């Protein structure tokens, strides 16, 4: 299919869309560590394509992007003249030596400033690190940026034993090296899907996830412009695993929906998504306390996420530990005496949390409370709380912020016979599915 080149989008937003990782995936990343500044590597832990029981993949913490959301008004920023089909993904930032390897024929190494060119012909580990003058690849020295490119389409480059399609750019950033995967957009989406949901899920739910992930990437395309790439490979943007994360079933879903995106009022939509809603999705304006509603994500009844293992959850937390978590997040909380939950949204989510402690009381939104305590403790803001014997007892429903597509709900809908277009139109009311990345022939 012939399709038009993608126009880069210059608005940034980060919102919580959760992922549907697998049961066997590492669940050690808490809400308090959802900022990329807390993650030393831009790479995420891998998972096997099983059923989900772990942390949603897109970050819930959008505090630094609320201003962008408030001023968006659902219109695209001024269009740029620059267009491209290739995007750049930050996959690793490190001050330690790393290894480069490849399978196939030859790797071309080109210095982006001095035009020095080197060919790697032996498939083995090559040590790469920052040098005093730039970058050292074995005994070859380059300036502050180089590009490694396969000589043919059958050659795949690995960074620290993780395989990536396309090219690898290495650049100096202070005392560190940043590794960037330069890749075609659709191949990038292929490396996302199994980091979000299981490849064994119904085909129509895989297609829905592909459209949502593609749309989200385009809407946030220049989020890391100042870092020298478009998107990162962590929850901060969308978790990307490269070639090792691909699966034939999920890849088929990506290419079956190639170029399809969601639009509202002629503009690329903010396709927020999350793991499970607990029965009803939530309005973005209520979750993030926005002055203006985003009309296509105002909350809808789901009713199809009953198989979610986190439909109901509970957690017992020592009050002293809760106080430490709140203090670490900047809230001046001392010895906790009581917790009061105030207000409920249409979906049953708490609006305000009041902490009574030895120095008085402190009010915060339920979203901020969840971010401070951790999203593996407070899995959603649809919860109740009680205190007894030095512990807080939490009970709740669902996982994630609840905005946009419920991934477990999409799975249930697909199992009930819904196609991906019907699924997407249910969660993103008023949005249209457009081909060619939203640009007409």
KOLRO-827891 format. One record per residue: residue in three letters; y, z, x negated of N, C-alpha, C in turn. Coordinates in steps of 0.05 Angstrom, whole numbers, plus 5000, padded with zeros to 4 digits. Example, Ala and Ser with C-alpha at 12.3 -4.5 7.8 and 13.67 -1.06 7.14 Angstrom:
! KOLRO-827891
ALA488651564736491051564754493451564736;SER495551424743497951434727500151574742;
END
This chain:
! KOLRO-827891
UNK497650004983500050005000502550004983;UNK504349834990506849824975508750034987;UNK509850194970511750394981514150414963;UNK516250524975518750534960518950774942;UNK520650764923520950974904522351214918;UNK521651444906522651694919525351764909;UNK527151824927529851914919529752214914;UNK530652294890530552574883532452734900;UNK531552974907533153144925534353364908;UNK536853434913538153634896538553904908;UNK537353964931537654234941535254404933;UNK535754654928533554824921533255034942;UNK530755084947530155314964527455414955;UNK527355664957524755774952524055944975;UNK521955904987521256085008518356125007;UNK517856315021515156385021513456205037;UNK511856065024509755935037507356045023;UNK505456125036503256235022501156025017;UNK499356105001497155914996494756035008;UNK492655875007490155975016488255954993;UNK488456144974486656144951483856224959;UNK482056224939479256284945478556574942;UNK476256644952475356914949474956994920;UNK474256794903473556854875475956844857;UNK478356774868480656744852481857014844;UNK483057034820484357284811486557354830;UNK486457604840488457704859490257904847;UNK490757894821492358104808495258064810;UNK496257834820499057784821500157914847;UNK501858104844502958244868505658124875;UNK506758214898509358114906511458184886;UNK511158404873513158484853513258294830;UNK511158134826510957954804511157664813;UNK512457614836512457344846514657174834;UNK516357294819518457134805517257024779;UNK517956774772516756654748517656804723;UNK519856954725520757104702518757324695;UNK517057394714515057604710512357484700;UNK512257214698509757084690510256954664;UNK508757034643509356934617508556644614;UNK506556554628505756274627506456144653;UNK507255884652507755734676505155634689;UNK502955694676500355614688499455844706;UNK497855784726496855984744493856014740;UNK492756234749489856274747488456074764;UNK486055984754484555794770482855934790;UNK481855774810480055894830477955694837;UNK475755794848473755614858474355554887;UNK473655314896474255234924472555374944;UNK473155624949471655784968473455844991;UNK472656035008474356125029476456315018;UNK478756325031480956485020480756785025;UNK481356935004481757225008483957324991;UNK485357154976487257244956490057164962;UNK491757204942494657184946495556904954;UNK497256884974498456634981499956514957;UNK500156254956501056124932504056094929;UNK505456034951508356004949509656274951;UNK511756314936513056574934514356654960;UNK514256914967515657024990518557084983;UNK519157114957521757214949523656984945;UNK525556954964527456734963530356844960;UNK530657084950533257214949535357044935;UNK534556914913536456764897537156494910;UNK535756424932536256164945537256194973;UNK537956434982538956475009541556315014;UNK543256304993545756164996545255875002;UNK543255754988542655474993541655435022;UNK540055625032539055595059541355615079;UNK543155795074545355835093547155595095;UNK547555455073549355225073547954955077;UNK545354965080543854715082544554555107;UNK544454705130544954575156543154325161;UNK540854335147538754135152539653855144;UNK541653825127542453565117541753535088;UNK541053295080540553245052543053265036;UNK542853345011545253334993546053044988;UNK548253014976549252744970547052584956;UNK546552344965544352194954545152104925;UNK543152084908543552004881542751714878;UNK543851594858543051314852540451304837;UNK539751524824537251534808534851564826;UNK532851394823530351414838528051414818;UNK525751524827523451534810520951594825;UNK518651514814516051574825514751784808;UNK515751834785514652024766516152284767;UNK514652514767515952774767515052934743;UNK516553134736515953304713515453584722;UNK513053694714512253954722511954134697;UNK513454354697513254554676510554704678;UNK508854674658506154784660505755024641;UNK507355044621506955264602509555314586;UNK510255574582512455654565511355874547;UNK511355834521510156024503511456024475;UNK511356254463512256274435509856274416;UNK507456244426505056244410504055964405;UNK502555914383501455654378499555574401;UNK499455324408497755224429496054994418;UNK494154904434492454684425492754444444;UNK492654214431492653954445489953824440;UNK488753714460486253564457486253324476;UNK484353154474484252934493481352824495;UNK480852694517478352544519479152254524;UNK477752064511478451784513478951664486;UNK480851484485481251324461483451444442;UNK485951394448488151464430490451594445;UNK491751784431494251904442496551814424;UNK498651724437501151644423503051874424;UNK503951964401505852184399508552064390;UNK510552104406513151984400515352194399;UNK516852204378519152384376521352274394;UNK522352424414524252314432527052284421;UNK527452384396530152354384530052184359;UNK528052224342528052074317526451814319;UNK525051774341523451534345520951524327;UNK520351754314517851764298515451744316;UNK513551584308511151544324508651604308;UNK506751744321504251814309501951764328;UNK499751664318497351624335495251834329;UNK494151954350491952144347489451994356;UNK487551954338485251794344482651954345;UNK482752194335480352364335480552574357;UNK478552574375478552754398477753034388;UNK479653194381479153474372481653644378;UNK481553894373483754074377485954024356;UNK488353994365490653964347492554204353;UNK493254344332494954584334497854494336;UNK499254594356502054534359503654794362;UNK505954814348507555054349510454984343;UNK512155184348514955154341515255194311;UNK516855014299517455044270520455114267;UNK521255164242524055224237525955004245;UNK524954754243526754524248526154384275;UNK524054474289523354354314520454414323;UNK518754204322516054234331514154134308;UNK512054304304509954224284507354164298;UNK506353924295503753844305501953804281;UNK500254004276498754014251500754004227;UNK500553814209502353794187504553584191;UNK504953504216506953314223509253454237;UNK511653394228514053534239515753344255;UNK516653444278518253294296520853454303;UNK522653314316525153444325524553634348;UNK526453684365526153884386524753784412;UNK523953534412522553434436520753194429;UNK518253204438516452984434514852934459;UNK513652694460512052614484509352514474;UNK507252614487504452524482503652354505;UNK502752104500502051924521499351794516;UNK497651784536495051644532495551344527;UNK493951234510494250944504493150774526;UNK491250894542490050754564489650944587;UNK489050844611488851004635486451184635;UNK484451134618482051294617482251534599;UNK484551564585484851794567486352024581;UNK485252264578486452494591487152704569;UNK489552814571490553014552489953294562;UNK489253474544488853754551490853924536;UNK491854124550493554324537492154594540;UNK491454714518489954964518487454944536;UNK486154714534483554664547483854614577;UNK486354574587486754494615487654204616;UNK486354044632486753754632488953674652;UNK490453474643492653374659492753064658;UNK493152944681493652664682496452604671;UNK497052354664499752284656500352374627;UNK502952414623503952484596504552784594;UNK504752874569505553144563508053134546;UNK510153264555512653294539512753574528;UNK513353604503513653864491516553884480;UNK517954094488520654124479521254414471;UNK523154444453523954704443525854824463;UNK525455084469527255234486527655514474;UNK529755544458530155804444527955844424;UNK526556064426524356124408521656034419;UNK521655884441519155804454518855504455;UNK516455414462515955134469515355124499;UNK516454924512515854864540514154614541;UNK511854634555510154404559510554294587;UNK511054034590511653914615509753684621;UNK508553684644506753464652508453254668;UNK508653024656510052794669507952634684;UNK508152624710505852524726506852384751;UNK505252214763505852084788505852294810;UNK507552254829507852454851505152504866;UNK503752294873501252334888499152474872;UNK499052424846497152564829497952864827;UNK500552914827501453194827500453334852;UNK500753204875499853334900496853384899;UNK495353194887492453234884491753494869;UNK493453574850493053814834493954064848;UNK494954044872495954274888493954374909;UNK492754184923491354244948489254464945;UNK487554454925485454664923486554924912;UNK489054934903490355184897491455314922;UNK491555164943492655254969490455314989;UNK488555134993486455175011483855064999;UNK481655135011479055045001478554755007;UNK477554604988476854324992474654295012;UNK473254505019471054485038472154505067;UNK474654565070475854585097475854305111;UNK476254305137476154045152478153845141;UNK477453595143479053375132481953375142;UNK482253425168484953415180486753645170;UNK485553875164487154095153487954025124;UNK486253885109486953795082489253595083;UNK489153415103491253225105493953355112;UNK493753555130496253705138497453845113;UNK495753965097496654095073497853895053;UNK496753665051497753455033500553375041;UNK500953325067503653245076505653465072;UNK504853715078506653945074507353985045;UNK505353965027505854004999507653784987;UNK507153534996508753314986511653344996;UNK512053415021514753445032516253675018;UNK514853895014516054125001516954054973;UNK515253904959515953824931518553644931;UNK518753464950521053284950523553444957;UNK523353634976525653784984526753964961;UNK524954044944525654224922525654094895;UNK525853824895525253674871526753754846;UNK529253834849530853904825531154204821;UNK529254354830529554644828529754744799;UNK528454604781528454684753529954474736;UNK531954354747533454144733534554254707;UNK535654504708536854614684534854684662;UNK532254694670530154754651528954494638;UNK529854264648528854014637526453894652;UNK525754004675523653894692524253934721;UNK522653824739523253834767522254094781;UNK519654154776518354374789516654524769;UNK516054774774514154924757511454924770;UNK509455034756506755024766505855294778;UNK507755474784507055734794507855764823;UNK507456004834508256064861511256014866;UNK512856024845515655984848516255714861;UNK514655514856514855254869512255214886;UNK510355084874507655074885505655094862;UNK503455234867501555264845500154994840;UNK500254904815499254654807497154694785;UNK494854584788492654624768491854384752;UNK493254164755492553924740489953804749;UNK488753644731486253504737483953694744;UNK483953924731481754114736481754224764;UNK483954214778484154314805483454104826;UNK482953864817482453644837479653654848;UNK479353544871476753524885476753264900;UNK474553134902474352874916475352884945;UNK474553094959475253114987478353154990;UNK479453334975482353374977483953144966;UNK482953014945484252764935484252544957;UNK482052524971481952324993484052385014;UNK484452635020486452715040489252645030;UNK489752685004492352614993492952314996;UNK491052154988491551864988491351745015;UNK489951875034489951785062492651825075;UNK494252015064496852065075499051985056;UNK498451815037500251745015503051675026;UNK505051805015507851745021508851865047;UNK507152005062507952125087509352395083;UNK511652425096513152675095514152745122;UNK515052995125516153095150519253075148;UNK520452975169523352965171524353095196;UNK526753205195528053305219530953195218;UNK531553065240534252945243534752755220;UNK532752605212533052405191533052505162;UNK532552765159532652885132529953025125;UNK529353035100526853175091526953465100;UNK524753555112524553825123523854025102;UNK524454275108523554505091520854585102;UNK518754495091516054545102514954805090;UNK516055025099514955285092512155315103;UNK510455455089507755505099506755775088;UNK504655875100503656135093500656145099;UNK499356355091496556375094495656405123;UNK496556625136495756665164497956825178;UNK498456745203500756865218499957105235;UNK497357155239496557375256496857325285;UNK497157075293497256995321499756845330;UNK501956895316504456745323506156725298;UNK507256485293509056455270511756565276;UNK513456585255516056715257518356525251;UNK520656595261523056445256524056505228;UNK524756295213525756325186528256495186;UNK529956465206532456615206532056915209;UNK529856995222529257285225528057395199;UNK526257235187524957335163526957375140;UNK528657175136530557185114533357255122;UNK533657345146536357445156538457235152;UNK537856985161539756765159541656765182;UNK544156685177546056665199545456425217;UNK544556205205543955965221540955925223;UNK540055855247537255795251536555525239;UNK534055505229532955255221531255165245;UNK532154965260531054915287528154845289;UNK526954745268524154665270522254885261;UNK523255115252521455335245522655595258;UNK522455605284523455835299521256015310;UNK518755945304516456105313515055985337;UNK512355955334510755845356508156005358;UNK506855995381504256115384502255965368;UNK500456105354498455975339495755995354;UNK494456215351492056265367489556135354;UNK489756015330487455895318486656015291;UNK487956235284487356345257485556595258;UNK483956605279482256845283480156875262;UNK479356665248477356695227478456785200;UNK481056825199482356925174481257195167;UNK480257245143479257505136481457715135;UNK483957635136486157825136487657835163;UNK486157755184487357775211488258055216;UNK486658245207487358535209486858655181;UNK488658815172488458935145489559225146;UNK488859375126489859645124490159725094;UNK491859915089492259995061493160285061;UNK492060445042492760725038494260745011;UNK496760835012498360844988499561124984;UNK499161224960500361484953503361474955;UNK504561674967507461674971508961674944;UNK507961804924509161804898509161524886;UNK506961374890506761104880508760924895;UNK509060964921510960814937513760854927;UNK514461104921517161164911517561024884;UNK515561014867515860874841516260574845;UNK514760454864515060164869517860104879;UNK518860264897521460224908523660264887;UNK523360464870525260514849525260284829;UNK522860184823522659964804524059714814;UNK524159684841525559454853528559504858;UNK529559734848532359794850533259964873;UNK531460074888532160244910532060534901;UNK534260684905534460964894532861164912;UNK530261134911528561304928527361524911;UNK527561764922526261994909523662074924;UNK523262324929520862414942520962324972;UNK518962174980518962065007517862265027;UNK519362295049518662485070517662345096;UNK518962125102518261985128518961695126;UNK517461535141518061245144518461175173;UNK520661035179521160965207521460655208;UNK519960535227520060245231521660195256;UNK523660015255525459965277525459675284;UNK525259615310525559345320523059175316;UNK522558995335520358815333521258535341;UNK520358335327520958055334518957965355;UNK519257725365517457615386514557605376;UNK514257575349511557555338510357825331;UNK511858045336510958315331511658415303;UNK513258265288513958355261516258555261;UNK516058735243518058955240520658835230;UNK522958935240525558845231526659015208;UNK526559275212527859455193526059685185;UNK526059765160524559995150526560195140;UNK526360445149528060665139526360865125;UNK527060925100525661115083527261375082;UNK526161585092527461855090526261985065;UNK528062075047527162195022528862435015;UNK528262554993529562804985532562774981;UNK533562534976536462484972537762354995;UNK536462345018537662225042535762025055;UNK536961795063535361585075536361315065;UNK534561115067535260845057534160645077;UNK535860455086535060245105534659985089;UNK532659835097532359565086530859395106;UNK531059125103529458955120526558975113;UNK524858915132521958925127521158735105;UNK522458505104521858315083522358425055;UNK524658555052525358675026523458905020;UNK522659055040520659275036518059155026;UNK517158945039514658815031514758705002;UNK517058584995517358484968517258714947;UNK518458934954518659164936515859294932;UNK514459334954511859464953509659284941;UNK509759034949507758844939506358704962;UNK506058444960504858294982501758314984;UNK500558444964497758504967497258784978;UNK499458924983499359184996500359145025;UNK502859055027503958985054503658685057;UNK501458595069500758315069502658145088;UNK503758275107505658145125507558355136;UNK509658275149511458475162510558545190;UNK508258445198507158535224505258775218;UNK506459005216504959245208506059495222;UNK504359705221505159975229504860155205;UNK506160385206505960575183505960865193;UNK504461025179504461315185504061465159;UNK504761715158504561885134502862125141;UNK501062195122499362425126498262515099;UNK498662765092497362875068498162745042;UNK500762665040501662545015501162245012;UNK500162125034499561835033500961695056;UNK501561445052502461265073500161085081;UNK499761055107497660895118498860645132;UNK498160415123499160165135496960015148;UNK497559905172495759725186497359485195;UNK496159245192497659005199495858765205;UNK497258545209495858295216497058055201;UNK495357885190496157645177497057685148;UNK497557465135498457475107500557265102;UNK502857355092505057175086507457225104;UNK509557075099512057115114511857015143;UNK509956845149509556755176511156515185;UNK512656395166514456165173512955905169;UNK513255715188512055455184509055445190;UNK507655275175504855235181503155475172;UNK501555565191499455765185497055615175;UNK496255665150494055505139491355565152;UNK490855815158488355875173488455765201;UNK490855765213491155645239490655345239;UNK491655215218491154925215488154875212;UNK486755045198483855015195482555035222;UNK483255245238482155275264482755045283;UNK485154945281485854715298484154465291;UNK483854425265482254195256479354225265;UNK478254465264475554515274475354475304;UNK477554505318477654465347478154175355;UNK478453995335478753715340481553605338;UNK483553775329486253675326486353495301;UNK488053285303488553135278490953255264;UNK491353165239493453285223496253245234;UNK496753025247499352975258499953175281;UNK498053225297498353425319498753705308;UNK497353765287497654025274500454065263;UNK501453865249504153885237506253895258;UNK506053735279508053735300508054005316;UNK505854135316505754405329507354605313;UNK507054615287508354815271511254745264;UNK511854495262514554405255515754255279;UNK516754405298517554285324519954105320;UNK519753865331521853675329521853505304;UNK520053555286519853395261518253145266;UNK518852935251517352685253515952635226;UNK513652515228512152435204512952155197;UNK514052115173515051865164513451765140;UNK513051495139511751375116513851315094;UNK512851215072514651135050516551355041;UNK515651595042517251825034519851855050;UNK519751745075522051775093524051555091;UNK523651355074525551135071524350885084;UNK525950765101525050535116524750285098;UNK523050105106522749855091525349695092;
END
